[in-house]
Amino acid sequence: LRAVSRVRARVPLLVDISRSMNLEAGEGTRAEVVTRHVTDSRDRLAAIADRALVEPILFGERSRPVDEIPATLRCDDGETDLLRAVSDLASSSTIRQLGAVVLYSDGVDTRGLTPALARRKGSELGAPIYAIGFPRNAASADLAIRRILADEFAFVHNAVTIDAEIEARQND
């Protein structure tokens, strides 16, 4: 007699919780669109869970495994480190192989991930990555304060002038 025991593959469900997910995406914020999509996809996720272990993971500055995707996402991480999130998947110690990765993100990496490095890291995983983003017309400008110009001291009850250089990049 031969006994066969199948080990289900892992399917990480990566959800971006950086501040950029609070931006408007047409029908609510990006975070609201993600939670609606996850809720609407419960039947499909349950079908996947029959064959694989679905692992919800929130990421921004670092990855945080959770039991389930919350109904309301708190998106307050100051950074988006896609490379670290993907690297954490590859280095996690488990006997289960990656079956696929489902990625919910606006794709804005604040750590300098290049497309070439993303392709190389993705191919190292040995599993397909299904990226779920937002429509082009839902893209909004990414604003950053580049430099603040102000005097080093001020007097109480006097007007103070502060100049700031703002950089705007269109995320499309």
URURLIN-V405147 format. One record per pair of residues at least 24 apart in sequence whose C-alpha atoms are under 10 Angstrom apart, sorted by the first residue. I is the first residue (numbers start at 1). J is the second residue. D is the distance in Angstrom with one decimal. If there is no record, write none. Layout:
# URURLIN-V405147
I&J&D / I&J&D
This chain:
# URURLIN-V405147
6&51&9.9 / 7&51&9.4 / 7&52&8.5 / 7&53&9.5 / 7&95&8.3 / 7&96&6.6 / 7&97&8.6 / 8&49&9.1 / 8&50&8.8 / 8&51&6.2 / 8&52&4.8 / 8&53&6.2 / 8&54&9.8 / 8&95&9.7 / 8&96&6.7 / 8&97&8.0 / 8&98&9.3 / 8&99&8.6 / 9&49&9.7 / 9&51&7.6 / 9&52&4.9 / 9&53&6.1 / 9&54&8.7 / 9&95&9.0 / 9&96&5.3 / 9&97&5.1 / 9&98&5.6 / 9&99&5.1 / 9&100&8.4 / 10&49&9.3 / 10&51&9.3 / 10&52&5.7 / 10&53&4.8 / 10&54&6.1 / 10&55&7.0 / 10&89&9.8 / 10&94&9.4 / 10&95&9.6 / 10&96&6.0 / 10&97&6.0 / 10&98&4.8 / 10&99&5.5 / 10&100&7.2 / 10&101&8.4 / 11&45&9.9 / 11&48&8.4 / 11&49&8.6 / 11&51&9.8 / 11&52&6.5 / 11&53&5.9 / 11&54&4.8 / 11&55&6.0 / 11&56&8.6 / 11&89&10.0 / 11&96&9.7 / 11&97&8.9 / 11&98&6.2 / 11&99&5.6 / 11&100&5.1 / 11&101&5.4 / 11&102&7.2 / 11&127&9.4 / 11&129&9.8 / 12&52&9.8 / 12&53&8.1 / 12&54&5.7 / 12&55&4.5 / 12&56&5.9 / 12&57&6.8 / 12&65&9.3 / 12&86&9.9 / 12&89&7.9 / 12&98&8.0 / 12&99&8.7 / 12&100&7.2 / 12&101&5.2 / 12&102&6.3 / 12&103&8.2 / 12&129&9.7 / 13&38&9.7 / 13&45&9.8 / 13&54&6.8 / 13&55&5.7 / 13&56&4.6 / 13&57&5.8 / 13&58&8.3 / 13&65&9.5 / 13&68&9.6 / 13&69&8.9 / 13&100&9.1 / 13&101&6.3 / 13&102&4.8 / 13&103&6.1 / 13&104&7.7 / 13&130&9.6 / 14&55&8.2 / 14&56&6.2 / 14&57&4.9 / 14&58&5.9 / 14&59&6.8 / 14&63&8.6 / 14&64&9.5 / 14&65&9.0 / 14&69&9.6 / 14&82&9.7 / 14&85&8.0 / 14&86&8.9 / 14&89&9.7 / 14&101&7.4 / 14&102&6.0 / 14&103&4.8 / 14&104&6.1 / 14&105&8.2 / 14&131&9.4 / 15&56&7.6 / 15&57&6.2 / 15&58&4.8 / 15&59&6.1 / 15&60&8.6 / 15&63&9.4 / 15&64&9.8 / 15&69&8.2 / 15&73&9.3 / 15&85&9.9 / 15&102&8.5 / 15&103&6.2 / 15&104&4.8 / 15&105&6.4 / 15&106&9.9 / 15&132&9.7 / 16&57&8.8 / 16&58&6.0 / 16&59&5.1 / 16&60&5.8 / 16&61&9.6 / 16&63&9.3 / 16&73&9.4 / 16&75&7.9 / 16&77&9.1 / 16&79&10.0 / 16&80&7.4 / 16&81&9.2 / 16&82&8.6 / 16&85&9.5 / 16&103&8.0 / 16&104&6.1 / 16&105&5.1 / 16&106&7.7 / 16&107&8.8 / 16&108&9.7 / 17&57&10.0 / 17&58&6.3 / 17&59&5.8 / 17&60&5.4 / 17&61&8.9 / 17&62&9.9 / 17&63&9.8 / 17&73&7.1 / 17&74&6.7 / 17&75&4.3 / 17&76&6.6 / 17&77&6.2 / 17&78&9.1 / 17&79&9.1 / 17&80&8.0 / 17&104&9.4 / 17&105&8.3 / 18&58&9.5 / 18&59&7.5 / 18&60&5.0 / 18&61&7.7 / 18&74&8.7 / 18&75&5.1 / 18&76&5.5 / 18&77&4.4 / 18&78&5.9 / 18&79&6.0 / 18&80&5.7 / 18&81&9.1 / 18&105&9.0 / 18&106&9.5 / 18&108&9.4 / 18&109&9.6 / 18&110&9.7 / 19&60&8.6 / 19&74&8.8 / 19&75&5.2 / 19&76&4.8 / 19&77&5.7 / 19&78&6.0 / 19&79&7.7 / 19&80&8.6 / 20&75&7.8 / 20&76&8.6 / 20&77&8.9 / 20&78&8.6 / 20&79&9.0 / 20&80&8.7 / 20&105&9.4 / 20&106&7.7 / 20&107&9.8 / 20&108&8.0 / 20&140&9.7 / 20&142&7.9 / 20&143&9.9 / 21&73&9.2 / 21&74&9.3 / 21&75&6.3 / 21&76&8.7 / 21&77&9.7 / 21&104&10.0 / 21&105&7.7 / 21&106&7.0 / 21&108&9.7 / 22&73&9.3 / 22&74&8.8 / 22&75&6.4 / 22&76&8.4 / 23&106&9.8 / 23&138&9.3 / 23&139&8.8 / 23&140&7.5 / 23&141&9.3 / 23&142&9.3 / 24&138&7.3 / 24&139&8.2 / 24&140&7.6 / 25&106&9.9 / 25&134&7.1 / 25&135&8.1 / 25&136&9.6 / 25&137&8.4 / 25&138&4.7 / 25&139&6.9 / 25&140&8.1 / 26&134&9.3 / 26&135&8.9 / 26&137&8.1 / 26&138&5.6 / 26&139&8.9 / 27&138&8.9 / 29&138&9.8 / 30&73&9.9 / 30&75&9.8 / 30&104&9.6 / 30&105&8.5 / 30&106&7.8 / 30&133&8.9 / 30&134&7.7 / 30&138&9.0 / 30&139&9.9 / 31&71&9.9 / 31&72&7.9 / 31&73&6.1 / 31&74&8.2 / 31&75&7.3 / 31&104&9.3 / 31&105&9.0 / 31&106&9.7 / 32&71&8.8 / 32&72&7.3 / 32&73&7.5 / 33&104&9.9 / 33&133&9.7 / 33&134&8.7 / 34&69&9.7 / 34&71&9.8 / 34&72&9.7 / 34&73&8.8 / 34&104&6.9 / 34&105&8.6 / 34&132&8.8 / 34&133&8.8 / 34&134&9.4 / 35&69&7.6 / 35&70&7.6 / 35&71&6.2 / 35&72&7.0 / 35&73&7.3 / 35&104&9.8 / 36&71&8.5 / 36&72&9.7 / 37&104&9.7 / 37&132&9.7 / 38&69&7.9 / 38&70&9.8 / 38&71&9.2 / 38&104&9.6 / 39&69&9.1 / 39&70&9.9 / 39&71&8.3 / 51&99&9.8 / 52&96&9.4 / 52&97&9.9 / 52&98&9.3 / 52&99&7.5 / 52&100&9.5 / 53&96&8.8 / 53&98&9.5 / 53&99&9.1 / 54&99&9.8 / 54&100&9.7 / 54&101&9.4 / 54&102&9.6 / 55&101&9.5 / 55&102&9.8 / 56&102&9.4 / 57&85&9.0 / 57&89&9.8 / 57&103&9.7 / 58&85&9.0 / 58&104&9.6 / 59&84&9.0 / 59&85&6.5 / 59&86&9.8 / 59&104&10.0 / 59&105&9.6 / 60&84&9.1 / 60&85&8.0 / 60&105&9.9 / 60&109&9.2 / 60&110&9.5 / 61&85&8.6 / 61&110&9.3 / 61&111&9.3 / 62&88&9.0 / 63&88&7.5 / 63&89&9.3 / 78&110&8.8 / 79&108&9.4 / 79&109&7.7 / 79&110&5.7 / 79&111&7.4 / 80&105&9.4 / 80&106&9.8 / 80&107&8.7 / 80&108&6.9 / 80&109&5.0 / 80&110&5.2 / 80&111&6.8 / 80&112&9.6 / 80&113&9.9 / 81&107&10.0 / 81&108&8.9 / 81&109&5.8 / 81&110&6.5 / 81&111&5.8 / 81&112&8.6 / 81&113&8.1 / 82&107&8.1 / 82&108&8.5 / 82&109&6.0 / 82&110&8.6 / 82&111&8.1 / 82&112&9.5 / 82&113&7.4 / 82&118&8.6 / 83&109&8.3 / 83&111&8.3 / 83&112&9.1 / 83&113&6.6 / 83&114&9.5 / 83&117&8.5 / 83&118&7.1 / 83&121&7.7 / 83&122&9.3 / 84&111&9.4 / 84&113&9.8 / 86&118&9.1 / 86&121&7.6 / 86&122&7.7 / 86&124&9.9 / 86&125&8.2 / 86&129&9.8 / 87&121&7.6 / 87&122&9.2 / 87&124&9.5 / 87&125&8.5 / 89&125&8.1 / 90&121&9.2 / 90&122&9.6 / 90&124&8.1 / 90&125&6.0 / 90&126&9.2 / 91&125&9.6 / 97&125&9.6 / 97&126&9.1 / 97&127&8.8 / 98&125&7.6 / 98&126&7.4 / 98&127&6.0 / 98&128&8.8 / 99&125&9.7 / 99&126&8.5 / 99&127&5.7 / 99&128&7.5 / 99&129&9.5 / 100&125&9.1 / 100&126&8.6 / 100&127&5.0 / 100&128&5.0 / 100&129&5.9 / 100&130&7.5 / 101&125&9.3 / 101&127&7.0 / 101&128&6.3 / 101&129&4.6 / 101&130&6.0 / 101&131&8.2 / 102&128&8.6 / 102&129&5.9 / 102&130&4.8 / 102&131&6.0 / 102&132&7.4 / 103&129&6.9 / 103&130&6.0 / 103&131&4.6 / 103&132&5.9 / 103&133&8.2 / 104&130&8.6 / 104&131&6.1 / 104&132&5.0 / 104&133&6.1 / 104&134&9.2 / 105&131&7.4 / 105&132&6.7 / 105&133&5.6 / 105&134&8.2 / 106&131&9.3 / 106&132&8.3 / 106&133&5.5 / 106&134&6.6 / 106&135&9.8 / 106&139&8.8 / 106&171&8.6 / 106&172&9.5 / 107&131&8.8 / 107&132&9.3 / 107&133&7.3 / 107&134&9.3 / 107&171&8.8 / 107&172&9.6 / 108&142&9.1 / 108&171&7.6 / 108&172&9.8 / 134&172&9.5 / 135&172&8.9 / 136&171&8.6 / 136&172&5.9 / 137&172&8.3 / 138&171&9.4 / 138&172&8.7 / 139&170&7.2 / 139&171&5.7 / 139&172&5.8 / 140&168&9.7 / 140&169&8.6 / 140&170&6.1 / 140&171&6.1 / 140&172&7.9 / 141&167&9.5 / 141&168&5.9 / 141&169&5.4 / 141&170&4.3 / 141&171&6.0 / 141&172&8.8 / 142&167&8.0 / 142&168&5.5 / 142&169&5.1 / 142&170&6.1 / 142&171&6.6 / 143&167&5.7 / 143&168&4.6 / 143&169&6.6 / 143&170&8.8 / 144&168&6.6 / 144&169&8.6
